[in-house]
Amino acid sequence: MSLKHSYLAAALAAAALASPALADHILPAIEKGTIAVRLEPVATGMSAPLYGISPPGDTNRLFVLEQNGLVRVLQNGSLLPDSALDLRSRVAPPMNPANANDERGLLGMAFHPGFNNPASPGYRTLYTYTSEPTAGNPLTFPVPHEPTQPGELNNYVNVVSEYKMTTPTSNVIDPASRRVVFTIGKNAGNHNGGTVAFGPDGYLYLATGDGGNANDRGMAHVEPTGNAQVITGNNVLGKMLRFDPLHPTLTSGSADEVSANGQYRIPADNPFRDAGQVREIYAYGLRNPYRFAFDRANGQLILADVGQNNIEEIDRIVRGGNYGWAIKEGDFVFNRSDGTIGARRPGDPGLMDPIRGTQGTLEYDHGDGISITGGFVYRGTDIPELFGKYVFGDLAIRGGGGQPRVDGRLFYADLEDGTIHEFLLPQFPNDQLPNSLTVHGFGEDGFGELYAMVTNTPPNGTGGIIYKFALVPEPTGLAFAGLGLGLLLLRRSHR
């Protein structure tokens, strides 16, 4: 056994004597794992970084989104001083940049698979997902509502937009090239989903929230089921959508039908094609799927769905799947009238449960966090122990309900055995992120290496940090002997 692994084993033994969990648990508490990582800060002083992705085949640049509307570029590990795209004037209304809990803004970005190919209609093309004012944006999918609901319901829109770059190697996105693909009307400010990503099939996937508020009910929610269970009537909330975002004139030979607004195509093999059904839907029954990612090794779509009062979950999305919200929260029965959960009931016919393995199910309760932040399946080479694990986090262990949210956590999950563990972070006291940092997102570069994006200030602040996951250096015998005992006494399995 290496010295590093001897150190980790001793740390775990000490953790067994540590203090109990912070809150009562419905599910078993998440324990410290055996994988230690070092978080190397590669960018600081940012606002609220929340997502990072590289153009196809690009191993030098990581394009990073800041919630306030800036697209930044990490090039060869250094943050460039200028932004690649400035959308602050678009997303500032209605986002409140002084509110650290506002869920709107610049949320997602994806490069077309043909971005580097001059023969592709997607050459130099990328897509963004933003929250913007209703005025000036054509409304494609109005908010659903009951006939008795009065007043204007479309308070703002979530927008899928297309942009171009002058060359694939440019670090500037042309703001004048913007084309609106479609918009989704929203009433409540929360539950916007946020990820757009191209699948291995070449189509763009977008995960949307259920419309906001709570219990999938109230203004801009339909009865008797809530939005997430409805696949008719132009209702795209609480769904995974799948479409070809290129303008149909560029794909004239395609068998996919042209959308009603004439701006994109709908795949012919999307699952819901009966009369009245929304043909853009690929899967449904989601609450607030803020982050998902395709495993670059096998193409599986892994999604983290934010729970309500009790359960956070990780799902494997498949064509036509119903993921249960708001019938269930995780694999527990959910009561829409009061937001409580009942019996744990996995395997209900017609519903997809969180990923289940040989030892457990990938879900946890609010004793371990309040809002899951999805990440990526690790396929890099820097941290061999982590290969094939799903790396994710939770926004905060404390806060919500109008209170500041603090103390984010970093986890990894085994997709085969269904277990979740918290990373060991030996550079920080108690393996805990410092300075009340919250976990807002993750990035994956062209090598498959991962980045955690954290902040402790609102989107107009300067507390944002991008950390790169790195291997913990082997400790020397002297360092281990002199410092090991003191560090072990500080370790504990839960904060």
N, C-alpha and C positions, 0 to 999 in steps of 0.2 A: 504493500500500500504506500503511495507517495506521501510525502510530508503534507502536501495540501489536503489530501483526503483524510489523513490522520487528524489534521486541524478541524476539518468539517465534522468528522465523527465526534470529536470532543465537544464541538459547539452544539451539536444536536443533543448530546447527552446532558449538557448544561441546560438546554432549552426545556427539557422535560421537567426541570425543577422551577421553571419560571412561573410568572403570575398567570391567572386564568384569563379567559377571553374577556373582551370589554363588555359584551352583551350576551344575554341568553340566546341560545342558538336553536333554530328549528332543524337545521342540518348540522352534521359534524363540522367543527371549526376547521378552517384551512390551517394546516401545519407548515412550519418551515420545511423547505425541501433540502436536497443535498447539492444543488447546483448554485455555486457562488459566481457572481459576475461583478465586473467593475464597470461603473458608469462614467465614461469619459466625456466631459463637457466639450462639445464642438462648436456651440454657439450660445451666447448669453445675451442678456439685455433685450430679449425679444418681447413681443406683446403676449399673444396666446397662441403659440405654435400648436397645431393639432393634426397634421397629416403630412407625410412625405413620400414621394414616389419618383422614380427615375424614368426617363424616356426609354423605349425599347432598345436594349443592347448598349445603353449608356452606363459605363462604370465610373465616370468622373463626376457626374452631377446628381444631386438630389434636390428636386423642387419641393419646397416646403410651404405650406399654407399657414398664414396667420389669420385668426378669426376676424380681425378687423378689416380684411380685404386685400392684404398684400400677399403676393406670391414671391417668395425669396428663393435664392439658389445657393446651395452648398456645393462648391466646386473644389474637388480634391481636398475635402475636409475643412474648407474655410468658407465662411459666410460672405458672399459678395455684398458690397455696400449698397448697391441699388436694387430695387425690386424688379422682377421680371414683368409684373403686371400689378397695377394699382386700381383696385375696385372699391376703395374706401368710400367714394362718393355714391356708389351704387348700394352698398350694404349698410351704410351708416343709418339711414332711415329704413326700417324701423328698429334696428338693433340699438340697444342701449349700451354703449361701450363702457359706461361706468359700473355696469352690473356684471359681476364675475360669473353670475349664474345664467346669463342670457344665452340661449341655445341657438341663436340665429347668427348669420354672417356668411363668410366664405367657408364652406364646409367640405367640399370635395373637388378632386381634379383627376382626370385620366387622359393619358396619351393614346391616340389611335394606334392599333397594332401596325399600321402602315406608315407611321410617322416618318420613318427614315427612307421609305421606298418611293422614289420619284414616279414610279408606275402605278402607285396606289392612289385611289381617290381620297385616302386619309393622310396623304403626304403633308407634313408640317401642321397637322391638325390635332387639337386637344379640346377637352370639354371640362367645364366647371359646373359646380352645383352651389348656388347661392340663395340667400334670403334677400329679397328686394321689395321695394314699394309696388303696390298693385298698379299705380298710375304709370303708363308708358310700357307696360308689359301685357301683351295679349293673353287673355285668360283661357287656357286650354282645358284644365280640369277644375271647375269651381268647387268650393267646399260643399260636401254633402250636407243636407239639412232636412229636418222634418217640416211639413207644410205649416205647422203652427209656430215655427221659430221666426220671429220678426227681425227686421233690421238688416244692415249690411254685414255679411259674414266674412267676406274676403278682405281681411285686414292687411294682408301682404301676400306675396307669392314666393314659392321656392322655384328656382329657375335652372333648367339645364341649358347651358349656352355653349356654342362652338366658337373657338378662336383659332387663329393661325399664327405661325412664326415665319419670319422671312426665310430662315434656313433651319434645318434640324439642329445645327450647332449653335444657334443664336441663344443669347440669354435674355431676349426681349420678346414678349408676347404682344402682338399688335392689337391694341384695344379697339381700333376701327374695324377689325375683321369680325367683330361679334355678330353671331346669328343666334336667335332664340330658337331652340329645338322645341321645348314646350315648357309650360308653367303649371304649377299646382297651387291652387288657392288655399290659404290657411287663415284660421281664426285665432287660435291660441298660439302663443309664442314658443311653446315647447314641443318636443317630439317631432323633430324635423328629419330624423334619420341623418344622412350626411354623406354616405360613400357612393361614388360612381367608380366603376372599374370594369374594364373589358375582360371577358372570360376567354378561355382557350378556344371557344367557338367563334370569336371575333365580334360578338354582340356586346353592347354596353348594358350593364346591370346597375340598377339604382334601388336602394332600400329606403322606403318612406316610413315615417311614424304614423301612429293611428289618428292623428289630428290634435293631440294634446289634452290638456286638463288632466282628469283622472278617471279611471274605471272605463275608459272608452265610451263615455256618455256625456250628455249635456249639449250645449250649443255646438253646432257643426258635427254632431254625431247622430247616426241613425239608429233607430230601434227596430226590433227588440234585441239585436246582437251587438251593436257597436260597429264601427267602420271596418275593423280588421277582418271580420268574418264575412264581409259583403264583397262579392266579385262582380256585381252588376251595377248599372246606373251610373257609370262614369266614376265610380269610387276607387281611387288608387291609393288610399291611405291605409297604412298597416300592411304594405305589400313589398314584394320583390318584383320590380319591373324589369323587362328585358326587351331591347329594341336595337335597331340599327340607326344611329343618330345622323349619319350622313344625309345630305339632301338627296331625295329620291332621283333627281335628275342625274346624279353621279353614279347611280346603280341601276340603270335602266334595264339591265338584263336579269335583275333579281326576281325571283318568284314571290318574295315577301310583299305583302300588301302595303300601300301607301297609307299613312295615318290620316285621320280626319282633317288635321290642320295642314297637311301637305308638306310637312317639314322633316319627316323621318319615315322609316319602314318598320312594320311589325312582323317578327319572324313567323313563318308559316307553321312552325311546329311548337309555338307557344300553346300551353295546355287548355286554355279556356276560350273556346271558339263558338259556343252555342249562342243563340240569339239573346241579346241583352248583356252578355258577359263582356268584361273589359279584356280585350285581347292582348294588351300589353302586360298583363299579370303573368308572372312565372311561378310565384308561390305567395302565400298569404298567411294571416293569423299572427302578425308581428306587432309588437308594441312600440318600441323605439330602437330600431336597429341602426344605431349610430355608426358602427364600424363593422365591415366584413372584408374578407380578402380571399383570393384564390390561392391555394397551395401550388406553388410553381412546380412542384415535383409530380403531382397527380391531378391537378385541376379541380380538386374538391373545393367547394365554396363553404367556408367556415365563418359563421356570423355570431356576434355577441349581441343579445337582445336585452336592453335595459328593463329591469323589472319595476314594479310599483312599490309596494311597502315591504315586501318580504324576500322575493327570489330573483336572482340574476342568473342568466342562462347562456349557454353556448350551443349553437345548433349547426347541423350539417344540412345545408339547403339543397333540396332536390326538386326537380320539375314537378309542379302540381301539388307540392306539399302544403298542408295546413298545420301551422305551428302553434295553434291553440288559443292564442289571445283573442278575446278576453273570456274564454271558457275556462282556461287554465293559466296559471302563472308558474312557469317551470313545469314540473309534472304534478303540481298541486291544483285541486279544484279552486276556482276563483269566484268570488261573489261580487258581481258588478254593483250591487246596491250599496255596499259599505266598504269595499276594497279589502276585505279579509280573505284569507285562504282557508280551505277545509282540508279534507283528507288528501294524502298523497296517493295519486292514482295513475301510475304509468301504464302505457299500453292501451289507452282508450282508442277504440276503432276510429279510423279516419283522421286522427290527430298525430302529429309528429312531436315526440318528446325531445328534450335536450340530449346531446350525444351521450350514449350509455356504453360503458366499457366493462371489462371483466371484473373491475373492483369498485366501480361507482358510476355516478352520473355527473356530467359537467354542469353543475349548478351550485350556488351557494346563497346563504341568507345574509341579512343586513347586520349581523354581528361581525361580518368581515368586509363590509363595504356598502355603499349606497347607490352606485351607478357604474355598471361594468363598462370598461373602455376596451373595445376589441383591438386586436393587433394582427399578427401574422404568424404563420407556421414558419419556424426557423429552418432555412435551407442554406445558411452560410457555412463557412469553414473555420471561422475564428474560435468558436466555442463548440468543440465536438460533442460534449455531453448534452448540448441543447438541441442537437439535430433532430428534426421531426416533431419537436414540441411546439405547442401553440403558446406564443408569448402574448400576454395581455395585461391589463391592470384594472384598477378601480379608481374612479375619480377621487374618492375621499372616504375615510372611515367615519368621519363625523361631519355634521352639518346638514343643510337642507331645511326646508320649511321656513325660508326667509333668513336663516342663519348662514354665516360664511361656511363654505365647505373646505375642509383642511385635511392634510395627511393622506395623500394618495398612496396606493400600494401597487407592487409589481408581482405578477404571478406567471407561472407556466403550467400548462395542462398537458397530460398525456392523452392523446386522442384514442389510444387503443385500450388502456385500462380504466379510463374515465376518472382519473384523479387530478386534483389541483394542489399545487404547492406554492408557497411564497419564496421568492428568491432570497438567498443570502446576499447581503450587500455589506461586506466587511469594511468598506471604506467609511461607512456611516455608523454612528452609535445606534445600537439595537437593530442594526440592519434596516433602518428606517430612513426614507427620504427626508432630508433636512428642511428646515424653514417652512414647514406647513405646505410644501409643494403638492399640488394636485395633478393627477395624470389625465391629460387631455387627449393624447393620441400617440400614434406610433408611425414610424417610417420604415421602408424597406428599400435599400439601394440596389444597384445593378449586380452586386456580388451576393445578394441575399442576406447581407448584414442588416441588423435592426437598430432602431433609434427610438428612445422614449422622449416624448414631448410633454413638458411639465411647465407649470406656472403657479405663482402665488399672487398674481395681480389680475385685474380685469383686462379685457382686450385692448385697452388704450394704455396699459401699464408697461413696465419694463422688467417684469419678473420672470419672463419666459426663458427656458433653457432647453436645448436639445442635447441629450445624452446619447452617446453611442455605447451599445452593449459590447463589452470586451472581456477577454479572459483575465481572471485574477492571477497576478504573477505568483509564482511559487515562492513562499516565504523562506527565508534563510533559517537555519537552525537557531542562530543567535536571536533573530527577531522573534521566532516562535517561542523560545524559552523565556525571553524577557518580557514579551507583551501578551503572549497567548493566554495566560491565566486571567489577566485583567479583562481581556476581551470576552473570554468565555463567561465571566461572571455578569457581563452586561447583556448577554444573549437571552432572549426569551421568545417563546413561540408566538405570542400575540402581544400587541401593544395595549 
